[in-house]
Amino acid sequence: MKAIIGKKIGMTQVFDQDGRVTPVTVISAGPCWVVGKKTTEKDGYDAIQVGFDPAREKRVNKPTRGHFAKVGLKPTRVLQEFRGKSDLEVGAEIKADVFEAGTIVDAIGTSKGKGFQGVVKRHGFSGGPATHGSKTGRIPGSVGQSAWPSRVIPGKKLPGQMGNKRITVRNLTVVGFDAEQNLIWIRGGIPGARNSYVVLRATSEKK
């Protein structure tokens, strides 16, 4: 089980040996520290708890401060649990070289929040005819039946909150990494705004 937590820096492009351009997302990955470890014998499942991004002491409550002090580590802003067996012990450091170039990974992030949006922007509706006398505009149109079942069917695409959701993008390729600067280049785009937290893990559904 390989995984790491990082921050999304932004997108750029790199050139391969043949001169072809590859769009990549730059992730400031790690260093992360193993804060806790769970085993099947004691907890019922195998997992490790990983911390990332050191936090200021006064921003951390007493229970969390004690949790880190117990293992001799400084508090972090992010705590993430990764299920699966791992050879890492408490206090171990995870760096950007955890993934080799060409590794297939899954990226987990929180998409940009767009607020309350209509059906045209949220679901891609075409809207009504843009001609003289038309009053439909960007409205969703009919939303239910009058006679039967006389209600709006659950799951109907309607206006509402757009974005700000946890999204997993699978089967992304690691183009390269820089262990000294803790940087990882991932081919393609990754959900989230700049400086948002991203989790990279070995893919579970390789295609």
C-alpha positions as CSV (number, residue, x, y, z in Angstrom):
1,M,0.0,0.0,0.0
2,K,1.6,3.2,-1.2
3,A,0.1,6.7,-0.6
4,I,1.1,10.3,0.1
5,I,-0.6,13.6,0.9
6,G,0.4,16.8,-0.9
7,K,-0.7,20.3,-2.0
8,K,-1.7,21.2,-5.6
9,I,0.7,23.9,-6.9
10,G,-0.7,24.2,-10.4
11,M,-0.3,23.0,-14.0
12,T,2.5,23.2,-16.4
13,Q,4.0,21.1,-19.2
14,V,7.1,19.0,-19.7
15,F,8.9,17.6,-22.7
16,D,9.9,14.0,-23.1
17,Q,13.0,12.7,-25.0
18,D,11.1,12.8,-28.3
19,G,10.2,16.4,-27.8
20,R,6.5,15.7,-27.2
21,V,4.6,18.0,-24.8
22,T,2.8,16.5,-21.8
23,P,0.5,18.6,-19.6
24,V,1.2,17.8,-15.9
25,T,-0.1,18.9,-12.5
26,V,2.6,19.7,-10.0
27,I,2.0,18.4,-6.5
28,S,4.1,19.4,-3.5
29,A,4.0,15.9,-1.9
30,G,5.2,15.4,1.6
31,P,7.2,15.0,3.6
32,C,4.6,13.0,5.5
33,W,5.0,11.2,8.8
34,V,3.4,8.0,10.1
35,V,1.6,9.1,13.2
36,G,-0.2,5.8,14.0
37,K,-0.5,2.2,12.9
38,K,-3.4,-0.2,13.2
39,T,-3.3,-4.0,13.0
40,T,-5.9,-6.7,12.5
41,E,-5.0,-8.3,15.8
42,K,-5.6,-5.2,17.8
43,D,-8.0,-3.0,15.8
44,G,-9.7,-5.4,13.4
45,Y,-8.1,-4.0,10.3
46,D,-4.7,-2.9,8.9
47,A,-4.0,0.8,8.3
48,I,-1.5,3.6,8.9
49,Q,-2.3,7.2,10.0
50,V,-0.3,9.8,8.0
51,G,0.2,13.4,8.9
52,F,1.1,16.3,6.5
53,D,1.7,20.0,6.7
54,P,3.1,21.1,10.2
55,A,0.6,23.1,12.2
56,R,1.1,25.9,14.7
57,E,0.9,24.7,18.3
58,K,-1.7,27.2,19.4
59,R,-4.0,26.1,16.5
60,V,-4.1,22.5,17.8
61,N,-6.4,21.4,20.6
62,K,-5.2,19.4,23.6
63,P,-6.4,15.9,22.5
64,T,-4.7,16.2,19.1
65,R,-1.5,17.7,20.7
66,G,-1.4,14.7,23.1
67,H,-1.9,12.3,20.2
68,F,1.2,13.6,18.5
69,A,3.2,14.0,21.7
70,K,2.7,10.3,22.4
71,V,4.7,9.3,19.3
72,G,7.1,12.2,19.6
73,L,6.0,14.1,16.5
74,K,4.9,17.7,15.9
75,P,1.2,18.3,15.1
76,T,0.1,18.5,11.5
77,R,-2.8,20.2,9.7
78,V,-3.9,17.0,7.9
79,L,-4.4,13.5,9.3
80,Q,-5.3,10.8,6.8
81,E,-5.8,7.1,7.3
82,F,-4.8,4.6,4.6
83,R,-6.1,1.1,4.9
84,G,-3.9,-1.9,4.0
85,K,-0.8,-3.6,5.2
86,S,2.3,-1.5,5.3
87,D,5.9,-2.1,6.4
88,L,6.2,1.5,7.7
89,E,6.4,2.0,11.4
90,V,5.3,5.0,13.6
91,G,7.6,7.9,13.0
92,A,8.6,6.9,9.5
93,E,8.9,9.6,6.9
94,I,7.2,9.4,3.5
95,K,8.8,11.4,0.7
96,A,8.0,12.2,-3.0
97,D,10.0,9.2,-4.2
98,V,7.4,6.8,-2.9
99,F,6.1,6.6,-6.5
100,E,8.4,5.8,-9.4
101,A,8.0,7.4,-12.9
102,G,5.3,5.5,-14.8
103,T,3.3,4.4,-11.7
104,I,-0.4,4.5,-12.1
105,V,-2.1,6.3,-9.2
106,D,-5.5,7.7,-8.0
107,A,-5.8,11.4,-7.1
108,I,-8.4,12.4,-4.5
109,G,-9.2,16.1,-4.0
110,T,-12.0,18.5,-3.4
111,S,-13.4,20.3,-6.5
112,K,-13.7,24.0,-6.7
113,G,-16.9,25.3,-5.2
114,K,-19.2,27.2,-7.6
115,G,-22.0,28.1,-5.2
116,F,-25.7,27.9,-6.2
117,Q,-25.9,27.4,-10.0
118,G,-28.7,26.9,-12.5
119,V,-29.2,23.9,-14.7
120,V,-27.4,25.4,-17.7
121,K,-24.1,25.7,-15.9
122,R,-24.6,22.8,-13.4
123,H,-25.9,20.1,-15.8
124,G,-25.2,21.5,-19.3
125,F,-28.8,22.2,-20.3
126,S,-29.2,24.0,-23.6
127,G,-31.9,26.4,-22.4
128,G,-34.9,27.7,-24.4
129,P,-34.9,29.3,-27.8
130,A,-33.0,32.6,-27.9
131,T,-35.6,34.4,-30.1
132,H,-38.0,37.3,-29.9
133,G,-40.9,36.5,-27.6
134,S,-39.3,33.5,-25.9
135,K,-39.7,33.5,-22.1
136,T,-37.9,30.2,-21.3
137,G,-34.3,31.5,-21.2
138,R,-32.3,29.3,-18.9
139,I,-35.1,27.7,-16.9
140,P,-35.1,23.9,-16.5
141,G,-38.5,23.4,-18.1
142,S,-41.0,20.7,-17.0
143,V,-39.9,19.0,-13.8
144,G,-42.7,16.6,-13.2
145,Q,-46.1,15.1,-14.2
146,S,-49.5,16.6,-13.3
147,A,-51.7,13.5,-13.3
148,W,-49.4,10.7,-12.2
149,P,-47.3,10.4,-10.1
150,S,-48.0,14.1,-9.4
151,R,-44.5,14.7,-7.9
152,V,-41.0,15.4,-8.9
153,I,-39.0,12.1,-9.5
154,P,-36.0,11.8,-7.1
155,G,-32.7,12.5,-8.9
156,K,-34.2,15.1,-11.2
157,K,-31.5,17.5,-12.5
158,L,-32.3,20.8,-10.9
159,P,-30.5,24.0,-9.8
160,G,-28.4,23.7,-6.6
161,Q,-25.0,23.6,-5.0
162,M,-22.2,23.0,-7.6
163,G,-18.7,21.8,-6.8
164,N,-17.0,21.5,-3.4
165,K,-17.2,17.8,-3.5
166,R,-14.7,15.0,-2.9
167,I,-13.7,13.6,-6.3
168,T,-11.4,10.7,-7.1
169,V,-9.7,10.6,-10.5
170,R,-8.4,7.1,-11.3
171,N,-5.5,5.8,-13.5
172,L,-3.3,8.8,-13.7
173,T,0.4,8.4,-14.6
174,V,3.3,9.7,-12.6
175,V,5.5,11.5,-15.1
176,G,8.4,12.2,-12.7
177,F,9.4,13.4,-9.2
178,D,12.0,15.5,-7.4
179,A,12.8,14.0,-4.0
180,E,14.9,17.0,-2.8
181,Q,12.1,19.5,-3.5
182,N,9.3,17.1,-2.6
183,L,7.6,17.5,-6.0
184,I,5.6,15.0,-8.1
185,W,4.4,15.6,-11.7
186,I,1.1,13.9,-12.5
187,R,-0.1,13.7,-16.1
188,G,-3.4,15.6,-16.7
189,G,-5.6,17.6,-14.4
190,I,-6.5,17.0,-10.8
191,P,-9.6,18.4,-9.0
192,G,-9.1,21.2,-6.6
193,A,-7.9,24.8,-6.4
194,R,-4.3,25.9,-5.9
195,N,-2.9,25.0,-2.5
196,S,-5.7,22.5,-1.9
197,Y,-4.8,19.2,-0.3
198,V,-4.6,16.2,-2.6
199,V,-4.2,12.5,-1.8
200,L,-2.2,10.3,-4.1
201,R,-2.4,6.5,-3.7
202,A,-1.6,3.4,-5.8
203,T,-4.6,2.8,-8.0
204,S,-7.1,0.2,-6.9
205,E,-8.7,-0.2,-10.4
206,K,-6.0,-0.3,-12.9
207,K,-7.1,-0.1,-16.6
